[in-house]
């Protein structure tokens, strides 16, 4: 794979669920959306169920499905942080328990 450019600096993004879809409500960025190939890393943190053991490692194997979470993020950042989700050539995603939220890292891949 070619050289990797620095990650796109996003100062703030607010996501909201509207009409059953995750949408970008507010964003602030340092430049225009990426136009070339990109790599995306997604880290989803979900609230730990009260029934989960306190002392033993528990994996987030319940709904929502990781692929559906990733698709929602890709749909919501298209035309805002990236021009088209077809330009994503590499994606990694994790789902775990913790303070609820998502961390999205988009890295432009230099040709």
N, C-alpha and C positions, 0 to 999 in steps of 0.2 A: 504494500500500500504506500502511497505517496506521503510527502511531508504533511504534517497536521498544523493548521493555522490556529492561533489562539481562539478560545471559546468566545462566542458572541456575548457581550456584556449586556445583560438585561437588568435594569435597576429595579423594576417592580412589575409584577404581573398579578392580576386578580382574576381568578376563575369563578364562574357562577353557573349553576345549573338552571337553564331556562327551557321550558317546554320539553323536559326530558333529555336535553343535550347539554354537554359541558361547553361553555363558551368563554372566550377571553373577554372580560368586561373592561379592563383597563390595563394599559401597558405603557412602559416608558423604556425606550431603547436608545442606544448610542448611534445606530445607523440603520439603513434600509434592510429589508429582509434578505437573508442569504439567497443567492441565485444558483450556486453550484452545488456539487455533491456535499452532503453533510452526514455526520454521525450524531446520533441522539442517545443519551443515557437518561433513563427515567428511574427515580427512586420513590416508590409509593410507601407511605406509612399510614397504617390503619389503626383505629382504636382497638386495644386488646380486649377481648370478651371477658366479662366478669367471671365466667366459668373456667377460664384458662388457668392452668397451674401457675402458682406464684414463683416457685423455685426451679422449675424445669423449663428448658428451651421449648418454646411453642412456635410452630411455623404458621404463617398466615395462609392456611389451605382452604379457607371458606370464601364465599363470594364477597366482593366482585372478582370476576376472572381477570387475571393479569393482562391478557390480550385485549379485553374490552377497555380496561383502563388506558392502555397504551394507545389504542385507536382513538379514544376520546381526546387525549392530549394532542395527537397528531392532527386530528380534525380541527381542534381549537387554535392551533398555532399556524395553520396554513393561511397564507396571505398576510400574516402579521409578523411572524419571526422567520418563516421560510416561504418561498413563493408557491411551492407545490410539494405535497407529501411524497410524490414520486421521486424527488431528489434525495430522499433518505436512502443511503446505501448500506448503512450499518445501524443497528439498534440493539441496545441492551436495556433490560428492565428488571427491577427487583420489587418484591412486595413483602413487607414485614410489619410487625406491630410496633407502635411508638406514638409520638405526638402526631396526630393526623395532618397529612399534607403530602405534597409532591415536590420533588426537586427535579428540574428539567435542565440538562446540560446539552447545548447544541454546539458542535464543533465543525467548522468548515474544513473540508478535506481539499487540500491544495492539489491541483492537477499535476 
